[in-house]
Amino acid sequence: MSRTLYWLGNDLRLDDNAALLAAAQSETLLICYCIEPRWFSQYRYHTASLGPHRWQFIKQSLADLQKSLRQYDQGIVFVIGAPQDALPALVEAQAIDRIVRSYSVGVDEQRSLAAVRERCPRLEVIECDTQTLFDRELLAGPASPLPSLSSFSKFRKLAERQKIALPLSAPAQLPPPPANLARESLQQPIPDLSGYESTPCPYTGGETAAREHLQAYFAGQHASTYKLTRNALDGHSLSSKFSPWLSNGSLSVRRALAEIKQYEGQHGANDSTYWLYIEMLWREFFQWLAADVGTALFAAKGINRCAGTRCFYPERFEKWCQGTTPYPIVNACMQQLRQTGFLSNRGRQIAASCLVNELDMDWRYGAAWFEHQLVDFDVASNWGNWQYIAGVGVDPRGGRHFNLSKQAELFDQDGAYVERWSPGPVLENLDTRDAADWPLG
Ligand SMILES: Cc1cc2nc3c(=O)[nH]c(=O)nc-3n(C[C@H](O)[C@H](O)[C@H](O)COP(=O)(O)OP(=O)(O)OC[C@H]3O[C@@H](n4cnc5c(N)ncnc54)[C@H](O)[C@@H]3O)c2cc1C
């Protein structure tokens, strides 16, 4: 038996959590969440990676998990700093010999884990799959859909033939925390370095809220009409809204899929319920693509090494972020995003296409702004979708240029969406005299 440190990441739940179950095979268990100051400071694209909406959502998720862990006489220890600095001290102080973590496709997360490994070479490190439908083990086998990552349709064909494991139950019990750990350190409030104020984000973080959301969604008939409604710009039940909880793992993607299957069993399967599953395969596709391509996910030329624009126009960027461009539909999208942290898939496509095609800007600034704003930010889905729109990703069709007037006609016929999120006058012209910083490093 060992003394285990379970390092929480995007797996803030008890349900269907292979990492927690692995960590529970231990004599003592220290559950820890590392808050990194760099999340809140500006980085190369002029924004901090973690903005107020998602941070609020993460704090709510942690508080909910903290509460659930009390029934196991357990709790979360919060540490502040880069993991490679903060965790080794804990490992030494508590004589930890095993660390358990969920596998993350994020390059930063992988680097942090490698750095912890380097600092603590005697530590056993176990990485479990908790964020995807498929496990890495399956992907390494002969039936792996990995070789098909050159296009979604190829991936989908192979992925649809794979058996997906059923969700696991929450642990019946957990080992105690290390004896010399002060009990108070398990009840500490969540440290907040952000300086952010609370936001009117419509989603509440945590496994409890995720479960309630899932129940409410499937209690109605929304899944049976999903395919017809999913492209709407606004509307709570017109798409599933699973993404905020999926993004920090307070909802398991396998649990969400199991619920779709259960709904189909009760109400019948149709095109819409099937399409919801297909959208979850899109998520899966981007996860494995990100794992496969590493830093190319963030490269200006993208995975396909295409030449996209690399200009940055400070004024245009500011107008896009603030929702004061000459395009009402884009302004409404950007206002909704800024105010709530959420934007529909259609809205994300419209806003991204505008940045790349109308404003002629380096797509990575847009991706970084979304990273900061989105409550459901997911590194693989965000940067992967941006590459798609910018035409530098694995897309046989090469880029997407949305006709903004046509989009408004199709998806905001009565102008209600623009009226709700961005009423008021619109700039007539885009000032193209603003200086471009070019080329970008
Ligand atoms: C530029 C851009 C950036 C995006 N950034 C993110 C992001 O950071 N995080 C994120 O979760 N999604 C992202 N998406 C994908 C998609 O917009 C959201 O997943 C979706 O809008 C979330 O709402 P929903 O849960 O109601 O989706 P639904 O339509 O109900 O779909 C169900 C689930 O399928 C998955 N899904 C659906 N569409 C996609 C897609 N295109 N790519 C990957 N997964 C998908 C999501 O997990 C979603 O929760 C982005 C899309 C674009 C165009």
The ligand as an ORCA input file, in Angstrom:
! r2SCAN-3c Opt
* xyz 0 1
  C     -14.316     28.952    -32.581
  C     -14.900     27.873    -31.710
  C     -14.395     27.674    -30.418
  C     -14.916     26.660    -29.597
  N     -14.415     26.489    -28.336
  C     -14.897     25.497    -27.552
  C     -14.390     25.287    -26.244
  O     -13.469     25.976    -25.781
  N     -14.960     24.317    -25.487
  C     -15.969     23.519    -25.947
  O     -16.451     22.642    -25.224
  N     -16.424     23.667    -27.201
  C     -15.946     24.627    -28.013
  N     -16.450     24.796    -29.264
  C     -17.423     23.820    -29.782
  C     -18.912     24.163    -29.570
  O     -19.166     25.464    -29.978
  C     -19.349     23.984    -28.116
  O     -18.964     22.725    -27.645
  C     -20.877     24.072    -28.007
  O     -21.337     25.285    -28.520
  C     -21.273     23.941    -26.546
  O     -22.650     24.063    -26.392
  P     -23.527     22.784    -26.090
  O     -22.968     22.014    -24.958
  O     -24.932     23.240    -25.961
  O     -23.316     21.946    -27.415
  P     -24.220     20.835    -28.123
  O     -24.564     21.312    -29.471
  O     -25.336     20.433    -27.254
  O     -23.227     19.615    -28.298
  C     -23.075     18.591    -27.294
  C     -21.617     18.476    -26.925
  O     -20.866     18.071    -28.062
  C     -19.591     18.707    -28.056
  N     -19.450     19.567    -29.243
  C     -20.439     20.117    -29.981
  N     -19.913     20.790    -31.036
  C     -18.576     20.673    -30.941
  C     -17.482     21.147    -31.717
  N     -17.653     21.887    -32.833
  N     -16.237     20.854    -31.296
  C     -16.012     20.106    -30.192
  N     -17.013     19.617    -29.434
  C     -18.266     19.893    -29.795
  C     -19.531     19.546    -26.790
  O     -18.907     18.788    -25.784
  C     -20.997     19.781    -26.472
  O     -21.233     20.035    -25.105
  C     -15.947     25.816    -30.097
  C     -16.446     26.034    -31.386
  C     -15.944     27.056    -32.179
  C     -16.498     27.254    -33.559
*
